[in-house]
Amino acid sequence: MLPTEGFTCFPGQMWDRVLSKVKKAVVFMDDKCAESLHWNGGATSVFESGARNLKPFSSFEAGGENEPKAVFVVSTLLKGRTADIIQDIVGLSHFQYCVVFTTVAHSIHLLANNVTAELEGNPVFEQFEDKLCEWMGDMNYTAEVMHAPVVFAPVSPQLLLAPTFAHLFPLLPRDLETINIKRPEKRRFGSLTDVDLHSLSPELQIEIKSLASAVNSMFESTSTREESFALGPMSRLIAGELANHPQAKNRRKTAPNKASIVFIDRTLDLTGAAGHHGDSLVEKILTVLQPLPGHTTDVQVDMLELTNLQRIPDSQPTLAPGCLAQTQSSTARLLWETMLASKQKEAVMEVRRQLVEAASKENLPIKMGLGRVTPEQLCSYVQLFKSNWGALESHCAVIQLGLATAQTLRHPTLPRWDSCLAFERLLLQALGDSDLAGVLRQLLPLMKPRAAKGEEGSSSESSSGSRSGEEECGPDELLVLLVYLYSLAGEAQIADDEEEEEKVERELIGALTLVITRETELSPLLQKLTGCGSIEELTMERAHTAVEGVFDTLRELSHARDHLKQLNSVYTASDGVHQATYRPFLRQVLEEIFHPDRPESPDIEHMSGGLTDMLKTGFSMFMKVSRPHPSDHALLFLFLVGGVTPSELRLIREVVSAHKPGTQVLVLSTRLLRPTDVPELLFTTQRLVPDIGV
């Protein structure tokens, strides 16, 4: 077995533990576990294992009179809100046998209950078993509570996501201010790199310990001894927690397999996350299609074209959507991998090839098309399957990926992608030629309200200076462009007049406030940003306060790499011959790791896990002791804390094949990013106090 195969099989093995208990049971599952299951065989695997029903984890759900067994699968601690929901469901049902799986380890339950001593057995789980019997109404009924780290989703053989931690994001300088407020003046931290785990909120400590515990479970399952490295303050905390994990010490003594794992903070390169330069089909699909409800990664694929139903404008669809996670079909899995790892042109050509091949296998009357692939052409191939139920069933997985591609390529908002890309290129060139105020001025013409639907093309529109409908950048895209620019602000020329910069910022704040208040409806991002559910609730004052908060955060973004000595820039200025370019941080890190001279990077910190490693590190200061290096082993993990983009997955593959083809690289991350996720994570996420279900 190839080393990476053991790791991509790990999530499925953890789900097998859960599936072994679901026979004749009603299964209740929270959204985060449901998203993990979605990429691990989906609901099909639950029903094939004998489950009677699969329901959301909600106080409004219950089992029927003739359903005596329940299985709960949750991603949270078994206390507070989670315990209340289980009690509500059990109280409304007639269960005699309850099984509860939690992704949170027992050791973290002890910590959450302020127990620091090492205790035998699983007392917190045993107490919860007694509570379950109490709620079922008979202490002789059966209850089981156990830990199952069903955290990872194998999105591709190269990528494991952890949907449970989708909102975990590296801290920003403004978070440091919040941490320091509660500390005595003499004990305040000078920078985020000084922050230790115990100074964080209990919720964030539990989140970090849970993530380290899940990674440890994966290494334990595959008998792997890892060397941990970190880039960035949050990564340092996670890698340190993994290095000192109590269960890991014994494993490292005997584990036959070896690997390196490098944790990297997303905030060290927000330019790559917010940019539209990736030339990736999947990035566009994730951006323009609506997400599946309760999911952070997958999207809804409209299946109406495969039916005879009529599309009714402004009505809710009654047809279940398709999706990207096609775990049952090997052909579709290979197609998805190509879409994820290739440039857009190659990916679209492969989608067409697979649809043609599927139609040919079923002897459908296909007209071969050469040259450029169009969405109309892809739809015409898909519709060949419409009247052939057997063919539709056999190739449904590939058809869903084909429809996702066609619907993206003809989506009315897709031209915004090219508008953003063109403007990013303009900003990139302007950065080297002027100060930040000069570059910010170039954004002002974009900060105009969009015309309402129905107004487009009217004479009043052009005179009022508003921008036309679907194709133009809306507030969400403007926020993404601001993140892109401010993440590079440190590369601009030093300003002669700081007051000018403040003046332009005030103009931008006023203009963006007006743009938001003139929207006809608020996007999910604007709802979170302003705290308003509808445009009717939104006042100018609330919008202005929200935008001021955005700019407070934006000003901090250019300082994310200040603590780095070598990898402190992602920008190459124009030299008169070549244009200014963005240099991806990941590329620089990998080139440093795979450098033939194996230099010791001052920025990639090795996190020691025990006395031997500390002695090695200490001795290396005055003796020739080889310190661990990320390229020591043939297997390398890159864990991007805060998300990874599809185009970065391709970049990783290209750099590894160019510099060290024998190395296998597996990417782990908290989510698969679309550009509009970045403002949400920066401006609306409770980074210091995550929701842990308590």
N, C-alpha and C positions, 0 to 999 in steps of 0.2 A: 504493500500500500504506500502511495506517495505521502510524504508528511502532511501536506495540506488537506488531504482527503479525510484524515482522522479528525481534523478540526471542523471541516464543513459537515461532517456526519454528527458531530457532538450535539447540535441543537435538536436533531431528530431523535437521538438516543435519550435525551432528557424528556422529550415529549412522549416517548414510549413508556416511561415511568407513569405518566399521567394516564395515557390511553389504556394501560393495563388495569385501571380501576374504574373505567367508565361503563362497563357492561351493565345494561338495564338501568342506567342512571339518567337523571336529568342533569345536564352540565350547565353551570353558571360561570361565565367568564368575563373578566373586565377587559376594557378596550386594548390595553397594552399587551396583555397575554394573547388576545384574539389576533392582534397584528402579527405577533410572533408565529402563532399557529398558521396564519394565512400563508406564510412563506415556508411552512413545514408540513405541507400536505392539506392544509385547509380543513373546513368542516367535514369534508368527505372522510378524512381519516378518523374523525370522532365517531361518525355514524357507522363506518366499517368496523370499528372496535366494539359496536353493540350499544351505543348510547341511544336513549329513547328520544331525547330532545336536547337542543343547544340554545341557551337563552342569555341575554345580557345580564350582567351583574348589577341588579337594580332592586331597590325596595319595592318596586311596582310589579315584580315578577314573583312567581311561586310555582310549586309542583302541583300536579293534579291529585285527586283522591286515590287513584290506583298507581301512584308513583312513589314507592317507599324509599328510593335511594337517590341521593344527591351528591354531585361532585362540584366543588368550588375551586376555581383556578384564579388566583389573584396575584398582583405584582406589588403588593403593599404589606405593611406590618399588620398583624392580626389584633388591632386595637382601634379605638376611636371610630371613625366613620365606617371603616371596613367591617369591624365587628358588628356595628349597628345594622348594616345592610344584611349581613349573614343572619343576624337574629330576626330581622323583619321577614326575610324569605322563609326561614325555618318555621317561624311563628304562623305564617299563612299557609303552610303546607302540612303534609301528613308523613313526614320522613321518619324512618326507623334506622337509617344507616346514612351517615354523612362522612364524606372524605373532603378535607380541605388541603389544597396545595398552595403554598406561597413561594414566591421567588426569593423572598428575604430569608437568609440563613438564621438558624436559631441563635447563634452568637450575637447577631445584630438585634434580635428580639430582646436578649438579655441587656444589651447596651441601652436600648430604648426604654427599658424598665429600670434603668439605673442600677443594674447588678454588675459589679465588676469582678466578682469572684468566679473562678472556674468551677462549674457545677457538673455533676455526673448526669447523664441522660439529657432529656429535653424537657425540663420542667415547665417552661412557658407553653409549649405545645400540649403537654399533658393537661395543664390547667384549662386550656381552650377546649380540649376534648370533653372535659367535665361540663364546661359551659354548654357545648353543643347538645349533650345528653339532657341537660336541664331544659334547654329551649325546645328539644324534641318532646319533652314531657315524660321521659322515663329513663332513669339512670342505667337500666339494663339494655337500652338500645346501643348501637355501635357507632363510635366516632373515631376517626383517624385524622391526625394533622401531621403534615410532613413538608419538608423543603424540597422543591424541584426547581433548579435554575433554568426555567424555560424563558430565557432572556433574549437569546440571539435568534436572528432571522437570516438564514442563508440566502441572500438576495442573488448571489452568483458564486461560483467556485472561488472567486478572488475577493469577495466582500461579505462580511458578516455585520449586520446592523443590530443595535440594541434599542428597540423601540421604547422599552421601559425607561430609558434615560434620554429620550428625544429632547427634553427641555433642559438638560444639564448643559451649562455653557460657561466658559471661562469667565472669571471675575474681571471687572473693569476698575479703573482708579476710583470712580465714584462709590464703588462697593467698599473699597478700602476705607474711605471716609466714614461710612456707616459702621464698619468693624471697629475703627479707632474711637468713635464717640463713646463706646461702652468701656473703654480701657483707661486706666490712669495715665496721665500725661507722659510720665517717664517710661511707660511700657508700650507706647504706641508704635506701630510698625511704620518704617520709613518708605517701604514699597511693597507691592503685592508679592514679590519674591521672598519677603521675610515672613509672610503669613504662615502660621502652622495650623494643622487640622483642628486642634482643640480650641482655637480662637473663633472658629466658625459656628454658625447656628447648629443646634442639635439636628435639625432637618437636613441640612447640607452635609453634615458629618455622616449621617445615616445613608444618604444618597451615594457619597463617595465610597464608604465602606461596602455598600451593596454592590457597586460596580466592580471594585477590587475583588470582592468575594466571587462574583460571577466569572471574572477572568481566571481567578484561581481554580474554580471548579473545572473550567475548560482544560487548564494545564494538568490538573489532577487526573481527569478522565483519559488524557492522552499520554500520561506518564512523561511529562516534559519538564525539564529544568530550564527556567528562563532567566535571562539577565535583563533587568529593567533599566530603561533610559528615559529621560524627560527633556522636553523643550517647552518652557512656559510654566507659570506659577500653578495653575490648576493641574496640569499634567504631573508636575512634581509631587503634588499631594497624593494623586491617585497612584503613581508609580511607587512612591514611598510606602503607601498603605499595602500595596501588593508585595513589595519586597519584604515587609515585616509582618505579613499575614501569618498568624499563629500556625495554621495547618500547613503552610508552604514549607516550613523548615524541614520537616521529615521527608516530604516529597523530594526536595532538592538533593537530599543525601543519596537517594536510591534511583531517581528517575533516569532511564537510559537515553531518552531523547533530549536534544538541546535546541534552544531557540533564543533569539533576541527580540525584545519588544520595546518599541520607541513610542512614547506618548507625546502628542504634539497638540498644543492649544490652537484652536481655530483662529483666535484673535491675532495670532502672529501673521496671518495673511487673510485679511478680509477682502482684499482686492480680488483675489481668485474666486472667493465665494460670491461676491456681489456682481462680478463681471459677466458679460455676455459673449466672451471671446472663445468659448469652448468648442464650437462647431460640433455640438453633441445633439443628436436627435432626442435622446432620453431627457436631457435637460429641458428641451422645449416641450416635450409631452407632459412632464411634471409641472411645468409652468402654466400651460394654457388649459389643460383639462382639470375638471373639478376633482379634489381629493375624495377618496372613499370616506364616508362618515366614520369618524373615530380613528382614522389612520393618518400617519405623518408621511408615508412613502407612496403608497399605491393610489391610483386614480380611477375615476369612473369612465368606462368606455361605453358610449351610447350604442345599444344593440338594435335600435329601431329599424335600421336599414335591412335587417334580416327578417323583418316581419311585414305584414300587410297593414299595420296600424298607421293611422294618419298622425302627423305631428301637429299638435294644437299649441299655438303660441301662448306663452306665459302660464302654461299649466304644468302641474307636477307630473313627471313620468310615472307610469304604472309598471314599467318594465324594469326588471333587475338589471343593473349595469354589468358590463364585462370588466376585466381588470388586466394588469400586467403580470401578476404572479401566476404563472402557469406551471405548477409543480408536477402535474400528472403526465405531461407530454414531453418526451425527451427532445423531439424536434423543436417544439416551442421553447424549451429551456435553452437550447443551442442558439436559436434565433434571438432570444432575449439577451444572451451573453454578447452576441455580435452587436446588437443595438446599443448595449451599455458600453462596450469597449472600442467601438469604431467611430470614425468621423461620420458626419451626417450622410454624405453622399453614399458611402459604402453601406451604411446601415439601411438606407432606403432601398438601395439596389437588392440587398439581401432579403428584405421584406417582400419585394416584388417576386424575387426568384422562388421563395418558399410558397407564396400564393399560387404561382404558375405551376409549381411542382405538385402541390396538393390537388389543384383542379385537373391536371393531367392524369394523376393516379385514379381519379374518379371518372375519367373520360368525359369531362364537362367541355362544352364548346368554347374553348378559350381562344381569344385573338391575341397573338403574340405582339407585344409592343417593344420597340427598341428605343434607344435614346433616353431622354430625360423622363424620370418617373414623376407622374402627376397624381394628386389625390383622386382625381376623377378616374384615372386608370386603375388605381388600387381598389376603389369602390366598385368599379365594374367587375373586377375579378371576384370580390367578396360576394356580390349579388348573384353570381353563378351558383352559389351553394344554397341560395334562399329556398328553392323549391325541392331540394334533395335532402331529406331529413337525415339519411344515413351518412351522406358526405359531410353534412353540417356537424353531426355528432363526432365523426372521426377527426375532423380538422378544426374543431371549435377553438382550440387554444391558439393556433396560428392565426385564425381569422380575427380573434380579439386583438392580437398584436398588430395585424394589418389595419384594422379599423382605428386603433389608437393612432397609428402613423398618419392615416388619411385625414382623420378629424383634426389632428394637430396642424398638418400642412395647409389645410384650408380654413383654419380658425381665424375669425375676423381680427383677433387681437395679436396674431403672430407678427404682423409688421412692426409692432412696438419693439420686438426683440432687435430687429435690424436698426431701428431708430436709436435704441439704447447703445448698441454696439458702435454705431457711427459717432455718437457723442462721446463715448468713453475713449475712442481713439483720438478725438479732438482734444479732450482734457489731458490725455497722456502726453501729447506733443506740447500743449500749452504750459504744462508744469515746469519744464526745463527753461522756458523763456520768460516767465514772469513770476511775481510773488503770488501768494494765495489769494489776495484780494482780486487781482487781475483774472485769475482762473475762475473764481466764484462769480465774477461779473458775467462770464460766459453762460452761466446757468440761468441768469435772470430772465432771458427771453422765453425759456421753457416754462417758467412759473406763471402760467395763465390758466384760468378755469377752462374746463372742457365745455363744449356746447352740449346742451341737453339733447337727447334723442328727439328727432323731429325738427330741430332747429338747424341741422347741418345743411350747409349750402345757402342758408338765408342771408339776406344782405345785412341784417342786424348783427349777425355773428361776426363778420369781418370787421365791422365798425367798432364793436365792443372789445375786440382783441382776444376773444376766446378761441380755444383750439377745437378742431373738429373731432368728434366721437371716438369710435373704437380704435382707430389706427394710432392716435396720438398717445403719448405717455400720460398716464394718470398719476394721482398722488403716490400710489404704491411704487411705481417706476421711478418717480422723482426722489423718493426716499432711498431707493436702491442706488441711484446715481450719486446722491449725497454721500452715502457710505463709501462708495467706490472712490470718490474724490478725496474725502477726509482721511481715508486709510492711506493715501499717498501724500497727504498735506506736508509731511516732513521733507519731501523731495523738492518742494517749491523753493524759489529763491527767497532769501531772507528779506523781509519787508522793511522798507525805510520808514513807513508810516503805519503803525499798528492801529491807529484810529480809523484809517481807511478800511482795514479788514473788518473791524467791528461795525462800521457803517454799512458795508455790503451785507454782512450777516444779518443786521437788523432789517434790511430791505428784503432779504431772502425769507426771513421769519414771517414778515408781514405778507409777502406774496404767497408763500405756501399755506399760511392760515386761510387766506382768501380762496385758494384753490380747493382746500378741503371743505370749507363751508358752502361752496358753490356746487359740490357734487350732488347728483340726484339721489344716490343711495351710498351708504358707507360699506366699503369692502370689509371682510373679516379683520384685516390688519388695522384699518382705521377705527373699527369698533373697539378693538383692544387698546389702541393707542389713546383714544379720547374718552373711553369708558362709557360711550353712548351706543345704545342698541340700534338707533335709527337716526336719520338726518334731522328729524323733527326735534329730537332731544338736544341736538348739538347747538351750542351758542358760540358766538365769536370768541368769547372769553375762554371757554373750555378748549377750543381749538388752538388758541394762541398759547395757552399754558402748556398744552401737549407738545406743540412745535418748539417752544423754548426748551423743554426738557430734552427733546430730540437733539437740539444743537449743543446742549451741555454735554451729552454723551459723545456726539460727533467730534468735538474738540479734543477728546481724550484718545481717539483711535490711532492717531499718528505716533503715539508714545508707546504702543504695545511692544515694540522691539527695542526700546531704549536700553534694556538690561543686557542685550546680546552684544557680544564683542565682534563677531565675525558675520553672522547671518542677519545683519541689521537693516537690510534694504531689499526691496523687491522691484527696484526701478533702475533701468539703465538709460541715462540721458542720451540725447542725440549727439553724435560727434561731427555733424555736418554732412557725413556720407550716409550713415544709417539713421533711421528714425528712432525716437525714444521707444523703449519696449518695457513690458512688464515681465519680470523674472520670477516665475512661481517659486514660492518658499519651499515647497515640497521637492522641486527639482534640485534646489541648492542643498537641501538636507541629504537627499539620496546621493548626489555627487560627492558630498563630503564623506558619507558612510562608505561608498564604494571606491574612494580614491585609492589608486594602487599603492601609494606610500603609507596608507593607513595613519594619517596624522591624527593626533589627539585633539578633538574639537573642543574649544573652550565653552561652546554653547550647548553641546549635547551632554547632559549631566548623567553620570552613572549613579543609580540609586542602590546603595549597598543594603544587603539584607542579612546582617549578622556580623559577628566579630571577625571572622576570617576575611570577609570582603573589606571591612574597615581597616584591618591590619595591612592588607594588600595595598589599599589606597594610601595609607600612611607611609608604608615602606617605599612606595614608588616615588616619593618626594626626594629620597636620597639613595635609593638602590635601584638596580635595573629589574624591576618587577613589572611584568606585562599586565597592564590594567585591562579589564574587559572592554571590548570594542563592539559596536553594533554589527560589524561584518564578520564576527568570529564564527558564526554558525550559518549553515546552508538554508536555514529557515528564519525569515525576518517578519515580524508583525509590526505594522504601523497602525497605531490607534489614534485617530483624529477626534479629539474631544470637542464636540460642537458641530460636527458634520463634515461630510466629504462630498465633492461634486462628481458627477459622472465623468467630466473631462479630466479631472485629477486621477481617476482610476486608469484612464488611457495613458496619461502622462507617466504614472508609476510603472506601468507595463513597459513603455518605450524606454525609460531611463534604465530600468533593470536589464532589459535585453541588450542595451548598448554597452553597459558598464560591467555587469556581472551576470551573464546569462544562466549560470548554474544555480543562482540563488532563487528560492521560492519566496514570494512576498504575498502575505495575506493581509488585507486591509480590514480593520475593525473600526466602527464609528457609531456615533449616537444617532445619526440620521443621514439620509441622502438629500443633499441640499438643492433647492431651487433658489434663484437670486432673491425672490421676495421673502424667503424664510429669514434672511439675515436681518432686515429691520425688525422683524417680529422678535427674534432672539435678543437683539440689542436693546430695543426700546420698550418691550412689553412683558418680558419674562422676569419672574421673581427669582433671580439668580441666587440670592443669599438665603431665601426661605422657600425651597421647592415644595410642591404639594406631594407629600408622601402618604396621603390617604388617611391621616390621623385626625 
